[in-house]
Every structure is written in structure tokens, then in C-alpha cells.
Amino acid sequence: MSNLTVQKHDDLLVIDSRLIASELGIKHSDWFSNILLKYQEEIEKDFGVFRFENGKPLKGSTGGRPERFVWLSEEQATVLMTYSKNTDQVRRCKRNLVKAFAEAKTIINQVIPSQAQEIDRLKLELQLAQTQERLLLSTSAIATMHGREMVALILGKPDAIVTRTEKVETLVTVDERGRAVAKYDGIGITYLAKRYGFGSNTKACRHWLETIGVSDSQWLTEPSLVKAQKLPREILPWLDRQYSSRTGTRQGLLGE
């Protein structure tokens, strides 16, 4: 099994000269002096300068003192191989050297890009999950305060409210015999303010209604201890659609 391992240094694929010496079955110091330094000038002239480095001995080797070696490029290492005797071991080393650089190129050109794409995909999935979690928390809070129908409105699904049965109080005026004289089926500003997110700010709600075209003539005045203006109940589906499509102007004091 070959121990030749290619690494990337300064955007260049290189191999440790000590690994080549080990693959050739010779002492690195001998190969360093008799081959590397001997042919250094002519190789550097055609294929770039040697990258010398002092480092700890390779794992499994004897000794513990720093050793001088060279990071060789593919061209430099290949040329140095041709300067060695063409023995079976040298030919095997040449083949393993070609394989090592080919495998390194495959990793750089195929494996690393695919891993980067997978990492990007996982990041997007994480962001989506976090967004969904925040949406769930927000909609749960809104549903608790205003009901699930309000959540449907905010998410652009007004049908969920249009089709529900509204609990609206109906005022019926009767004569002295208890017979109905007039029927009032309206919705007041207090109810509308809560329904459309204005809370207790009925003034802001009335302003919004005016900006979407609700006129004074549409308000009904129901007889009670105190006269109260209310809108016809049948106008609710239309109001829901206006709210869902963000029609009209909502005053800045709402904090929106």
C-alpha cells in the first residue's frame, strides 16, 4: 500500500520529499543530497523553485530532531523520478505518484465542491426551520390573543373568517304588546377595533375604515340607553378582504 499523500500549499498541490524517499526504499538524507540538491538548479529553472522546510520527522520514523525536506510539485517530483534507476520499485513509485496527484485533483474538483453545496443546502434548511419556528411562536401568540381566524387573515387566507359564523348581538325593538317593530343587526367600532388589531384604539380603527371607503351613511344608529353607531353585519366579509390585502391607511401610532 502506498504512503504517498498529496497536500495543498499556497493553492498548489505538493508532496513531501520524505514520503517519496520512503516509497523508494532509500534514506531521505541520501536522496536529498544525491538527487534533490544535485539537480536543484536545472529543475528550478524549468519547473519553479523548491519549497524547503524544516519539520519534525514523519510519524513512524526514528529520531526526533527537525529535518530539512522539500515540498515538491507534481512536475518536480515526476522529473526527479526519471533521474532514478528504472527498477521495479522506482516504476511502482512513479505509478503511485501519478495516482496520488490524480486523487488529490479529484477531491479538489469534485468532492470539495459537492460538500460545499451540501453545506449550503443544510444552512438553508436550518434557516427555514428557524423561520418556521418563529412563525409558529408568533401565530400561537396571535391565536391566543385574537383567535385562530385572525391568524388566517394575517397569512392571507380571509376565507377562514368570511365563512365562519359571527356572534353579533342583535337588537330588536318591540311595541307594548311585545311585537317586533324594528331589528338592528350591526357591529360596533369596539368590536371592529379588536377584530382588526387596533385593540382599544377605536379612533385609529375608524380612521382606517374611512381610508378604505366606509362612509358616514353606512353607519346605523341603534336605539339604546346611549345611541351607538354600528355597521351592517353583511359588510364584514368585505372588511376582512380589505384588511387581508392591506388596503387603506393604518395610523403610525399603532406601532406597525
C-alpha positions as CSV (number, residue, x, y, z in Angstrom):
1,M,0.0,0.0,0.0
2,S,1.4,3.4,-1.0
3,N,2.0,6.1,1.7
4,L,2.3,8.9,-0.9
5,T,-0.1,11.7,0.2
6,V,-0.6,14.9,-1.7
7,Q,-1.3,18.2,0.1
8,K,-2.3,21.7,-0.9
9,H,0.0,24.6,-0.1
10,D,-0.5,28.1,-1.3
11,D,-3.0,26.8,-3.9
12,L,-0.5,24.3,-5.3
13,L,-0.6,20.5,-5.0
14,V,2.7,19.3,-3.5
15,I,4.2,16.2,-1.9
16,D,6.7,15.7,0.9
17,S,10.1,14.6,-0.4
18,R,10.5,12.3,2.6
19,L,7.5,10.3,1.5
20,I,9.0,9.8,-1.9
21,A,12.3,8.6,-0.4
22,S,10.4,6.2,1.9
23,E,8.4,4.9,-1.2
24,L,11.7,4.4,-3.0
25,G,13.1,2.5,0.0
26,I,16.1,4.8,0.5
27,K,17.2,7.1,3.2
28,H,15.8,10.6,2.8
29,S,19.1,12.3,3.7
30,D,20.9,10.4,0.9
31,W,18.2,11.1,-1.7
32,F,18.1,14.7,-0.5
33,S,21.8,15.2,-1.1
34,N,22.4,13.0,-4.1
35,I,19.3,13.8,-6.1
36,L,17.4,16.9,-4.8
37,L,20.3,19.2,-4.3
38,K,22.3,17.8,-7.2
39,Y,19.7,18.6,-9.8
40,Q,18.0,21.5,-7.9
41,E,19.3,24.3,-10.3
42,E,18.1,22.7,-13.6
43,I,14.7,21.6,-12.1
44,E,14.0,25.0,-10.6
45,K,14.9,26.6,-14.0
46,D,12.1,24.7,-15.8
47,F,9.6,23.9,-13.0
48,G,9.9,26.6,-10.3
49,V,11.9,26.9,-7.1
50,F,12.0,24.2,-4.4
51,R,10.0,24.9,-1.3
52,F,12.3,23.9,1.6
53,E,11.0,23.4,5.1
54,N,12.3,22.2,8.5
55,G,9.9,19.9,10.2
56,K,9.6,17.1,12.7
57,P,10.4,13.6,11.4
58,L,7.5,11.7,9.8
59,K,5.4,9.5,12.0
60,G,7.0,6.1,12.4
61,S,10.5,7.2,11.6
62,T,13.4,7.2,14.0
63,G,14.9,10.3,15.6
64,G,13.3,13.4,16.9
65,R,15.4,16.3,15.6
66,P,14.0,18.7,12.9
67,E,14.7,17.5,9.4
68,R,15.0,19.6,6.2
69,F,12.8,18.5,3.4
70,V,11.2,19.8,0.2
71,W,7.6,20.3,-0.9
72,L,7.7,19.1,-4.5
73,S,5.1,19.9,-7.2
74,E,3.8,17.2,-9.5
75,E,6.2,18.3,-12.3
76,Q,9.2,18.5,-9.9
77,A,8.5,15.1,-8.4
78,T,7.9,13.4,-11.7
79,V,11.2,14.7,-13.2
80,L,13.1,13.6,-10.1
81,M,11.7,10.1,-10.6
82,T,13.2,9.9,-14.1
83,Y,16.6,10.6,-12.6
84,S,16.4,7.4,-10.6
85,K,17.3,4.0,-11.9
86,N,14.4,2.3,-13.6
87,T,14.0,-0.5,-11.1
88,D,10.7,-2.3,-10.2
89,Q,10.4,-0.2,-7.0
90,V,11.1,3.1,-8.9
91,R,8.5,2.2,-11.5
92,R,6.0,1.4,-8.8
93,C,6.7,4.7,-7.1
94,K,6.1,6.5,-10.3
95,R,2.7,4.9,-10.7
96,N,1.7,5.6,-7.1
97,L,2.9,9.2,-7.5
98,V,0.6,9.7,-10.6
99,K,-2.3,8.1,-8.7
100,A,-1.7,10.3,-5.6
101,F,-1.9,13.5,-7.6
102,A,-4.9,12.3,-9.6
103,E,-6.8,11.5,-6.5
104,A,-6.0,14.9,-5.0
105,K,-7.2,16.6,-8.1
106,T,-10.5,14.6,-8.0
107,I,-11.0,15.7,-4.4
108,I,-10.5,19.3,-5.2
109,N,-12.6,19.4,-8.4
110,Q,-15.4,17.1,-7.4
111,V,-15.6,16.1,-3.7
112,I,-15.0,19.5,-2.1
113,P,-17.5,21.4,-4.4
114,S,-20.2,18.8,-3.7
115,Q,-19.5,19.1,0.0
116,A,-19.8,22.9,-0.2
117,Q,-23.2,22.6,-1.9
118,E,-24.4,20.2,0.7
119,I,-23.3,22.6,3.5
120,D,-25.1,25.4,1.8
121,R,-28.2,23.3,1.5
122,L,-28.1,22.4,5.2
123,K,-27.7,26.1,6.1
124,L,-30.8,26.9,4.1
125,E,-32.7,24.1,5.8
126,L,-31.6,25.4,9.2
127,Q,-32.7,29.0,8.3
128,L,-36.0,27.7,7.1
129,A,-36.6,25.7,10.3
130,Q,-35.7,28.7,12.4
131,T,-38.1,30.9,10.4
132,Q,-40.9,28.3,10.7
133,E,-40.3,28.1,14.5
134,R,-40.5,31.9,14.8
135,L,-43.7,31.9,12.7
136,L,-45.2,29.1,14.9
137,L,-44.5,31.1,18.1
138,S,-45.9,34.3,16.6
139,T,-49.1,32.7,15.2
140,S,-49.6,30.8,18.5
141,A,-49.4,34.1,20.4
142,I,-51.9,35.8,18.0
143,A,-54.3,32.9,18.1
144,T,-54.3,33.1,21.9
145,M,-55.0,36.9,21.9
146,H,-57.3,37.3,18.9
147,G,-58.3,33.8,17.8
148,R,-57.2,31.5,15.0
149,E,-59.3,33.4,12.5
150,M,-57.0,36.4,12.9
151,V,-54.0,34.2,12.1
152,A,-55.7,33.2,8.9
153,L,-56.2,36.8,7.9
154,I,-52.6,37.7,8.6
155,L,-51.4,34.7,6.5
156,G,-53.6,35.9,3.6
157,K,-56.4,33.4,4.0
158,P,-59.5,35.6,4.6
159,D,-61.9,32.8,3.7
160,A,-61.3,31.3,7.1
161,I,-63.0,34.3,8.6
162,V,-65.5,35.0,5.8
163,T,-67.0,31.5,6.2
164,R,-67.2,31.5,10.0
165,T,-70.4,32.2,11.9
166,E,-70.2,35.6,13.6
167,K,-71.6,36.1,17.1
168,V,-73.1,39.5,16.7
169,E,-75.7,40.9,19.1
170,T,-79.0,41.7,17.5
171,L,-81.2,44.5,18.9
172,V,-84.9,44.1,18.4
173,T,-87.4,47.0,19.2
174,V,-90.9,45.8,20.3
175,D,-94.2,47.6,20.9
176,E,-96.2,47.5,24.1
177,R,-97.5,44.0,23.1
178,G,-94.0,42.6,22.6
179,R,-94.3,42.5,18.8
180,A,-91.1,43.3,16.9
181,V,-91.2,46.8,15.4
182,A,-87.6,47.1,14.1
183,K,-84.5,44.9,14.0
184,Y,-80.9,46.1,14.3
185,D,-78.1,43.7,13.4
186,G,-75.0,45.8,13.4
187,I,-71.3,45.6,14.6
188,G,-69.8,48.4,16.7
189,I,-66.5,50.2,16.5
190,T,-65.3,48.5,19.7
191,Y,-65.7,45.0,18.1
192,L,-64.1,46.1,14.8
193,A,-61.1,47.6,16.6
194,K,-60.4,44.3,18.3
195,R,-61.0,42.3,15.2
196,Y,-58.6,44.2,13.0
197,G,-55.7,44.5,15.5
198,F,-56.4,48.0,16.8
199,G,-57.0,46.8,20.4
200,S,-58.9,49.6,22.3
201,N,-57.8,52.3,19.8
202,T,-61.2,52.8,18.2
203,K,-60.1,56.2,16.8
204,A,-57.4,54.6,14.7
205,C,-59.8,51.9,13.6
206,R,-62.4,54.5,12.4
207,H,-59.6,56.3,10.5
208,W,-58.7,53.1,8.7
209,L,-62.4,52.4,7.8
210,E,-62.6,55.9,6.3
211,T,-59.5,55.3,4.2
212,I,-61.0,52.2,2.7
213,G,-64.2,53.9,1.8
214,V,-66.6,53.3,4.7
215,S,-68.8,56.4,4.7
216,D,-70.9,58.0,7.5
217,S,-74.1,57.0,5.7
218,Q,-73.2,53.3,6.2
219,W,-73.3,53.6,10.0
220,L,-76.6,52.6,11.6
221,T,-77.8,54.3,14.8
222,E,-79.4,51.8,17.1
223,P,-81.7,52.8,19.9
224,S,-80.4,52.1,23.3
225,L,-79.7,53.8,26.6
226,V,-77.0,55.6,24.7
227,K,-77.1,56.0,20.9
228,A,-74.5,53.8,19.3
229,Q,-73.3,53.7,15.7
230,K,-72.8,50.3,14.1
231,L,-72.1,48.9,10.6
232,P,-74.4,46.4,8.9
233,R,-73.3,42.8,9.7
234,E,-73.2,41.9,6.0
235,I,-70.2,44.3,5.5
236,L,-67.9,42.0,7.5
237,P,-66.7,39.8,4.6
238,W,-65.7,42.9,2.6
239,L,-63.9,44.4,5.6
240,D,-62.0,41.2,6.0
241,R,-60.8,41.3,2.4
242,Q,-59.7,44.9,2.8
243,Y,-57.7,44.0,5.9
244,S,-56.1,41.0,4.4
245,S,-55.0,42.8,1.3
246,R,-53.7,45.7,3.5
247,T,-56.0,48.3,1.8
248,G,-56.3,51.6,3.5
249,T,-54.1,53.6,5.8
250,R,-53.3,52.4,9.4
251,Q,-52.1,55.3,11.6
252,G,-48.5,55.2,12.7
253,L,-49.4,55.3,16.4
254,L,-50.3,51.6,16.2
255,G,-46.6,50.8,16.1
256,E,-46.7,49.0,12.8
